[in-house]
Amino acid sequence: MNKELFPNQEKRQKDFNCSIGFAMTVIGSKWRAIILWHILKTSCVRYGQLKKSIPNISHKILAQELKNLEADGLINRIAYATIPPKVEYTPSDRGKSLENILNELCIWGKKYMY
C-alpha cells in the first residue's frame, strides 16, 4: 500500500473517520474532478484548452484548482521558458490512479442526469 502523504493529510484524516470522506476532500470540490477528468482524457493539455473545455469555470478558480491538484500530486505542471509562456498539465501516476473512478462517475452521471 502506498503511504505517500498528501498535503494537509493529517488535518483531512482528523476531519473524517472514513476513507470516502478523505477521498472526497482530495477530489470533491465542485471543479476538481472535472478538471482532472479533462486532463486525464487528453493526457497533456494547456491552460487555454482546459478553459475552453470547461467554459463555466472562472479563470481564478481554474488557476486555483490547478495549483491544488498539483500540490496534491494529482497533476504535473510543465512550464516552458518561451515567449509567450507555455504551460502544460499532465496527469501524475497518482492522478492516473483515479481514471477508472472518474470514468465510472461520468457513466453514472450520464445514466441519471436526464
VEXZA-768798 format. One line per 2 residues: number of its first residue (from 1); their letters; for each residue x, y, z negated of C-alpha. Coordinates in steps of 0.2 Angstrom, whole numbers, m for minus. Each point is the difference from the previous one (the first is absolute). Layout:
<rs>
NUM> A> X/Y/Z  ... .
</rs>
This chain:
<rs>
1> MN> 0/0/0  7/17/5 .
3> KE> 1/11/m16  6/16/9 .
5> LF> m8/14/m9  m11/13/8 .
7> PN> 2/19/m6  m11/3/m15 .
9> QE> m3/m19/m1  1/0/m19 .
11> KR> m14/14/m1  m10/m10/13 .
13> QK> 1/m16/m10  m6/10/m16 .
15> DF> m15/7/9  m6/m18/6 .
17> NC> 0/m17/m8  m2/m9/17 .
19> SI> 9/m1/16  m14/6/11 .
21> GF> 0/17/m10  19/1/2 .
23> AM> m1/m4/19  m14/13/3 .
25> TV> 11/14/m8  13/m4/13 .
27> IG> m11/m1/15  m17/7/m6 .
29> SK> m1/18/3  m12/6/13 .
31> WR> 14/1/14  14/m11/m5 .
33> AI> m6/m16/7  m6/8/16 .
35> IL> 17/8/3  9/m16/m4 .
37> WH> m11/m10/11  4/12/15 .
39> IL> 18/m2/m3  m1/m18/m1 .
41> KT> m10/m1/16  13/10/10 .
43> SC> 16/m6/m10  8/17/4 .
45> VR> m10/16/0  4/19/0 .
47> YG> m9/13/m11  m10/7/14 .
49> QL> m6/m17/6  m6/m4/m17 .
51> KK> m10/17/m1  m8/m4/16 .
53> SI> m5/m17/m6  m7/7/m16 .
55> PN> m8/16/6  m10/3/m16 .
57> IS> 15/1/m12  8/17/m3 .
59> HK> 19/3/3  3/2/m18 .
61> IL> m8/m16/m6  8/m10/14 .
63> AQ> 18/7/m4  m4/m3/m19 .
65> EL> m6/m18/3  15/m4/12 .
67> KN> 12/5/m14  m10/m11/m13 .
69> LE> 1/m15/12  18/3/2 .
71> AD> 3/2/m19  m9/m16/m3 .
73> GL> 11/m9/13  m15/m4/12 .
75> IN> 7/10/15  17/5/6 .
77> RI> 3/18/6  13/2/13 .
79> AY> 5/18/4  10/5/15 .
81> AT> 12/15/0  m8/7/16 .
83> IP> m8/17/5  m14/m1/m2 .
85> PK> 1/m12/m15  m6/m17/4 .
87> VE> m7/m12/m14  m6/m17/2 .
89> YT> m9/m12/m13  2/m18/0 .
91> PS> m8/m13/m12  12/m7/m13 .
93> DR> 0/m19/m4  m10/5/m15 .
95> GK> m12/9/11  m1/m15/12 .
97> SL> m5/m11/m14  m16/10/m1 .
99> EN> m4/m3/19  m12/m15/m2 .
101> IL> m9/8/m14  m3/16/9 .
103> NE> m5/m9/16  m13/m10/m10 .
105> LC> m7/16/m8  m1/7/18 .
107> IW> m10/m15/5  m11/0/m15 .
109> GK> m3/19/3  m5/m3/18 .
111> KY> m12/m14/m5  m9/11/m14 .
113> MY> 2/18/6  m15/0/11 .
</rs>
